[in-house]
Amino acid sequence: MKSRPTKPLERRQKAFCRKVARRLPIGGRRKRSFLSQIRRSVGDYLANHPWADEAELREQFGSPEELAVSFVSEMTYGEINRAFRIRRKIFLMTAAVAVTALLLLGAAVWQMISENRNEVQGYYEIITPEGAQAP
C-alpha cells in the first residue's frame, strides 16, 4: 500500500471541518472545543484510512448538518438564548453605527448644498452646451 503525503489529508480534514464550522450557529469556547474534537477524530480516521473521501467521512461522522444539529442539541436553552442575545446586541450596535454614519453624511451634504445656495443668493446657474436651449 502506497503512503500518501499528509498535505492532501490535512486539506480534506480542514475542508470537512470548515463545512461543519459554517453550519454551527453559535460561536465561542464551546464551538472551538467541539471543532477541535471533530478535527482530531477526522484526522485519526484519515490517518488510518488515507484514501477516504468526503463521502466516507460523511458516512463515518455524519453530514456537517447532522453534526451541527448534534452540537446544538447538547446545549441548554439558556446557552442558546444567551448566544443569540449577544448576536442581536452586536447586530443592533452595528445598525446604529451605520444609521448614525448615514445621518452624518446626509447632514454634511445638506450643509454643502445650503452654503452653495447662500453664496449665489438663492439663484442657480444652469449651464447648457452651446446651441442647446435652457429648460
N, C-alpha and C positions, 0 to 999 in steps of 0.2 A: 504494500500500500504506500502510495506516494505521500509525503508530508507536504502540507500546504503552508505557504508563508502566513504569518499572523496578520498582516495588513488586511487582506480580504475578510478574515474572520472578525477583526475589530470593526471593519466597515459595516458588516452585516449586523453585528451586535449593536453598534451605535444607531444604525438605521431603524432597527426594530424598537430599541428603547426610545428613540426620538418619536416614533409613531405613538408609542404608549404615552409619553410625556405630553404630547399635543392634546391628547384626549382627557387628561386629568384636569378637572375644572378648578381645583384648589391647589394652591402652592404652599410653600413653607417647608418647615423641617420634616413634617410627615411625608410630603411628596418626595423630598430628597431621599429620605430613608427608604421609601417604597421603591423608587427608581434604582437606588443602589442595590437593593436586594434583587430586583429583576435583572439588572446588569450582570451581577455575579452569577445568577442562575443561568442566564443565556450564555455567558462566557464559558461556564463549566460545561454546558451542553455542547457548545461549538467546539470546545477542546476535545471532547470525546467523539463528536460527530462532525468532523471538519467539512464534510460535503453537504451538510444540511442547508437547505434554502429557507426562504421566508415561510413557505407553506408548511415545512416541517416544524419550524419554530411556532407557528400558529397552532399546529396540531398538538405540540408538546405543552405550550404555555397558555394557549387561548389567543383569541384575536386581541388587538390593542383595545378595542371597545369593551370586550369582556373583562380585561384586566382593569380598565378604568372603573367599570361597574363594581368589581370586587373591592377596589380601593375605596370608593365612596360608601359602599355598604358596610365597611368596617368602621366608619366614622359615626360619631353620635350626632344627633340633631343639633346640639349646641355647637359643636365644632363646625359643622357645615354652615349654620346660621352666622356664626362669628366670622368665618372666612368670607362669606358673601357680603356681610355688613362692611367689612374692610374694603372690599372691591367697590361697593356702592359709594363709600366715602371718597375713595380715590377718583372715581368717575365724576362725582359731583364737584370735587375741587378742581379737576381738570376743566370741566364745563364752565365753572365760574371764572377761571382764569381766561378761558377763550372768549367768553362773553365780555369780560372787562376789557380785553385787548381790542375786540371789535368796537366797543363803545368809545374807547380812547382814539382809535383810528378814525371813526366817524366824526368825533369832536374835532380832531386835527384837520380833517378835510373841510368840515364846516367852517372852521376858523379861517382857513386859507381862502375859501370862497368869499366869506364876509369881508376879509381885508382887501381882496381884489375888487369887490364891488364898491367898497368905500373909496378906494383910490381913484376910480373912474366916475365917482359921484352918481352911482346908480345906473350909468349908461353902459351898454355892452357894445363892443365894436365887432361887427360881423365882417369878416374878410372873405371875399369871394374871388375865385380865379378870374382872370381877365376875360371879358366877353360874356361872363355869366351874369344873370340878373339876381339881385338880392331878393330874398323871400318877402 
